[in-house]
């Protein structure tokens, strides 16, 4: 018998518009990319909602909206929140 399952974690790049999550970590050794992520305020524990996925990813944070490249979104791993 098949049991359903839920995906609870993902790369930010794969989330759909309207999905919400909490940033867990950035999966890169590239210091420039890490500095960009930190300068945007995208640190572990940051709650967000996806507003746009193309051409760039736009997320809504408590302090405002942030636009990030697909490359950055691909390296940010999140916990998906169902609300």
C-alpha positions in Angstrom: 0.0 0.0 0.0 1.3 3.5 -0.9 1.5 6.1 1.8 1.6 9.7 0.9 4.6 11.9 1.9 5.4 15.5 2.3 8.6 17.3 1.1 9.8 19.5 4.0 13.0 20.8 2.6 14.2 22.0 -0.8 16.5 24.4 -2.6 14.8 27.9 -2.7 15.0 27.7 -6.5 12.5 24.9 -6.6 9.7 26.6 -4.5 6.6 27.8 -6.2 5.0 31.2 -6.0 3.1 31.6 -2.7 5.1 28.9 -0.9 6.6 29.9 2.5 9.8 28.7 4.1 12.6 29.3 6.6 16.2 29.5 5.4 18.3 26.7 6.8 21.7 27.0 5.2 23.7 28.1 2.1 25.4 25.2 0.3 28.5 26.9 -1.3 32.1 27.4 -0.6 32.2 30.6 -2.8 33.0 33.4 -0.4 31.6 36.1 -2.8 28.3 34.2 -3.0 28.2 33.8 0.8 28.8 37.5 1.3 26.0 38.4 -1.2 23.6 36.1 0.7 24.6 37.6 4.1 24.4 41.2 2.8 20.8 40.5 1.6 19.9 39.4 5.1 19.3 35.8 4.1 20.5 34.1 7.2 19.4 30.8 8.8 16.1 31.3 10.5 14.8 33.9 8.1 11.1 33.5 7.2 10.0 34.3 3.7 7.3 33.9 1.0 8.1 33.4 -2.7 6.5 36.1 -4.8 8.2 35.5 -8.2 10.3 32.8 -9.8 11.2 34.2 -13.3 13.5 35.7 -14.5 14.9 36.2 -10.9 13.5 35.0 -7.6 11.7 37.6 -5.5 11.0 36.7 -1.9 9.1 38.7 0.7 10.8 39.0 4.0 9.4 40.8 7.1 11.6 43.8 6.3 10.7 44.0 2.6 11.2 42.3 -0.7 14.5 40.9 -2.0 15.3 39.9 -5.6 18.0 37.2 -6.0 19.5 35.4 -8.9 18.7 31.8 -9.8 22.3 30.9 -8.9 21.9 32.2 -5.3 18.5 30.6 -5.0 19.9 27.3 -6.1 22.4 27.3 -3.2 20.0 28.3 -0.5 18.3 25.4 1.2 15.0 26.0 3.1 12.5 24.2 5.3 9.1 24.5 3.7 6.4 25.9 6.0 2.7 25.0 5.5 0.4 27.8 6.9 
